[in-house]
């Protein structure tokens, strides 16, 4: 069963869609239906992302002496140069 509806589109998108329908030798309605089928079909599927491998640093070190990474306010002051980490 087919129904009629009104859809509001940006003028430029409508013109591109009409041109694409003409290139494919189909109707604007068929092109819109095809696009909606693709969107609805993929709506329930999780999008696959490529697996990312993060680099692991084997270098030793740590924070500077006197830096408490649990004190975010002080850490921000040090990072912005308002506090010397050696003068706590």
N, C-alpha and C positions, 0 to 999 in steps of 0.2 A: 504494500500500500504506500503510495506516495502522497506527501502533504506539501502544501505551499507555506512558505514563511518569508519574512523580510529580514534581511541581514544588512547591517550597516558596515561598510568598508571604507578605508581611506581611498581616495580617488586614484592615487598612484598605484596602490595594490590592485585595485579593480582593473585598471588599464593593463598592468603586467599580467594578471590572470587571464584576461581576454586574449591578449597576445599569445600567451602560452597555450591556451585552448585552441587557438587557430593553428599554431605550429603543430600541435598534436592531432589536429583535425578531429576535435571533439567539441562538446558543448561546455560552456562555463559551468553549468550544473554538474556535469560528469566530472569535471576537474575538481570542483569543490567537494563532491562526494568522495572522490578518491583520496583527497587530502584528509578529510574527516575520518575515513576508514583507517588510514595510517596512524593518525593521532590516537583514536580510540583503541586500536589494536595494541599499541605500545604503552597505553596509559597504565596498565597493571604490571608491566614488566619492569624490574629494576634495571637501571642503565648500567651497562658493564663499563668499567673504567679499566684502563690498562694497569697492570700491576707495577707498582713503583718500589724500587729497592733503594732505601735510604743509605747513604754512606755512614759508616761507623768509624769514629775516630779512636785510634788506639793510643793517642798521645796522652801522656800524663798531664797533670796540672790541677786546675781547680780554680777557685775564686782567689782573689787577692787576699792577703792577710787582713783581717778586720772587717771583711764584707760578710754581712748576714743576709743571705738571700731570702730569709723568711720575713725580713723587715722591708716591705715594699716601699714605704714612704722614704726611709733612709736611702735605700738603693736608688730611688729616683733622684733624690738630692745629689747623690754621688755621680750618677750618670749625667746630670745636667750641670755639674760643676759647682753646685752650691755648698758641697761638703767634701772635705779632703778625707779619703778613706783612712789615712794614717792618723787623723786627729779625731778620734772618737772618744 
